[in-house]
């Protein structure tokens, strides 16, 4: 989602062992940055985290930031439950969102 809206997302590595929760006003561009390791010293680059497994869209970036804080405050178990509620196979959802936008 571009513009005033925002998205919160969870990405993981190939083996689904490490999770990263983030927020962006442009989800596609942000996931591409993760996939291309634009920030080579970042946590996601170091741990090869680029598979989009969960996302939510909001009308404002403020709502997305609030939701990100909520998700980050939760346990790993809660994050896994959230992912599996939307994506039980842990597929890379990037292809899906790329078609939508």
C-alpha positions as CSV (number, residue, x, y, z in Angstrom):
1,X,0.0,0.0,0.0
2,X,1.4,3.4,-1.0
3,X,0.6,6.9,0.3
4,X,-0.8,7.6,3.7
5,X,-1.5,4.0,4.5
6,X,0.8,1.5,6.0
7,X,1.5,-2.2,6.4
8,X,2.9,-4.3,9.1
9,X,4.6,-7.5,8.1
10,X,6.5,-10.6,9.3
11,X,9.3,-12.0,7.3
12,X,11.4,-15.1,8.0
13,X,14.4,-17.1,6.6
14,X,14.3,-20.1,4.3
15,X,13.9,-22.6,7.3
16,X,11.3,-20.4,9.1
17,X,13.5,-20.2,12.2
18,X,14.0,-16.5,12.6
19,X,11.2,-13.9,12.6
20,X,11.3,-10.2,11.9
21,X,8.4,-7.8,12.3
22,X,8.4,-4.5,10.4
23,X,6.3,-1.7,9.2
24,X,6.3,0.2,5.9
25,X,4.3,2.8,3.9
26,X,5.3,0.9,0.8
27,X,5.3,-2.9,1.4
28,X,6.5,-4.0,-2.0
29,X,9.5,-1.7,-2.0
30,X,10.4,-2.7,1.5
31,X,10.2,-6.4,0.9
32,X,12.4,-5.9,-2.3
33,X,14.9,-4.1,-0.1
34,X,15.0,-7.1,2.3
35,X,15.3,-9.6,-0.6
36,X,18.1,-7.6,-2.3
37,X,19.9,-7.0,1.0
38,X,20.1,-3.3,0.4
39,X,21.2,-2.7,4.0
40,X,24.0,-5.2,4.2
41,X,24.7,-4.7,7.9
42,X,21.0,-5.1,8.9
43,X,19.6,-7.9,11.0
44,X,17.6,-9.2,8.1
45,X,20.6,-9.3,5.8
46,X,22.8,-11.0,8.3
47,X,20.3,-13.8,8.9
48,X,19.0,-14.1,5.3
49,X,15.5,-13.0,6.3
50,X,13.4,-12.1,3.2
51,X,10.4,-14.5,3.0
52,X,7.1,-12.6,3.5
53,X,4.9,-14.8,5.6
54,X,2.4,-12.4,7.1
55,X,1.1,-8.8,6.5
56,X,-1.8,-6.5,7.4
57,X,-2.7,-3.3,5.7
58,X,-4.0,-0.1,7.4
59,X,-5.4,3.2,6.4
60,X,-2.7,5.2,8.2
61,X,0.9,4.5,9.0
62,X,0.1,5.4,12.6
63,X,-2.3,2.4,12.8
64,X,0.4,0.2,11.2
65,X,3.0,1.3,13.7
66,X,0.6,0.7,16.7
67,X,-0.1,-2.8,15.4
68,X,3.7,-3.5,14.8
69,X,4.3,-2.6,18.5
70,X,1.5,-5.0,19.5
71,X,2.9,-7.8,17.5
72,X,6.5,-7.2,18.7
73,X,5.3,-7.3,22.3
74,X,3.8,-10.7,21.8
75,X,5.6,-14.0,22.2
76,X,7.1,-16.1,19.4
77,X,4.2,-18.5,19.9
78,X,1.7,-15.7,19.3
79,X,3.6,-14.6,16.1
80,X,3.5,-18.2,14.8
81,X,-0.2,-18.4,15.5
82,X,-0.7,-15.1,13.7
83,X,1.3,-16.3,10.7
84,X,-0.5,-19.7,10.5
85,X,-3.9,-18.0,10.7
86,X,-3.2,-16.4,7.4
87,X,-0.6,-18.6,5.8
88,X,-0.6,-22.1,7.3
89,X,1.9,-23.4,4.7
90,X,4.4,-20.5,5.4
91,X,4.5,-19.6,1.7
92,X,6.3,-16.5,0.5
93,X,3.4,-14.1,0.1
94,X,5.5,-11.6,-1.9
95,X,4.2,-13.0,-5.3
96,X,0.6,-12.5,-4.1
97,X,1.1,-8.9,-3.1
98,X,3.1,-8.1,-6.1
99,X,0.1,-9.0,-8.3
100,X,-2.3,-7.0,-6.2
101,X,-0.4,-3.7,-6.4
